[in-house]
Amino acid sequence: MFAIFLSDEMNPFYQNIGSFPTAFYTVLLLICVLFWAGAVLGLVDLDILDFDFDSVDVGGESSHTTPEVLAGLLLRLGLVGVPVTVSLSILVLTGWMLCYYTVFLLFWAIPDGLLRYVAGLPVLAVTLYVAAKITSVFIKPLRPLFEKATQETIKQVLGQTAIVRTSRVDREFGEATLNDGGAGLILKVRASGDDRFERGDRVVIFEKLNSENIYRVISEEEFVGE
């Protein structure tokens, strides 16, 4: 079954995804795959790239930090309302497909070298822009789902006991799983001060941090003691 991936018939495919401009998306796509694999295993935070969009002034001056510039760009492109990692993953996959088929259909007559880079730069720019537009349309019906889920989650989780799923939970990083009677909720959590929890520890959702889908947790023993 997997022998086809090693056959000579796949050589043009490998050449296309490994050469410019498709290689740009291929690298990003591999990063996305590794990220989601790490997220499933609890090694990285699902919302690691999320920004505080409420504080971004899209029409303001340009003396902003890099995160603010990126947040403003996402706002302009309409890639908000869902976790940034979701929108960027869709963007990369869409761009990869557009670029691959453009190269497959049009670049067969262009030899490798400087000419391919000259022709590839506008293709890269156009496919990135088109992919952003397609992604903004695709995620539009998903926004109410994430907003409703966030509002319901806040009501349900405060005061509940969760289990740490990441290698650690401290003031900068962490996720915990809350049993909601179904598939379970995965929440971004942070500890207070120098507190630190490890995978499998039981923590209590104490409060929601302002403007972020992050919850502060304390140990179950400390909560019961109060």
Secondary structure, DSSP 8 states (H G I E B T S, - for coil): -GGGGGSGGGHHHHHHHHSTTHHHHHHHHHHHHHHHHHHHHTSS-TTTT---GGG--TTS-S---HHHHHHHHHHHHT--SS-HHHHHHHHHHHHHHHHHHHHHHHGGGS-SSHHHHHHHHHHHHHHHHHHHHHHHHHHGGGHHHHHHHHHHHHHHHTT-EEEE-SSEE-SS--EEEE--SSS-EEEEEE-STT--EETT-EEEEEEE-TTSSEEEEEEHHHHHH-
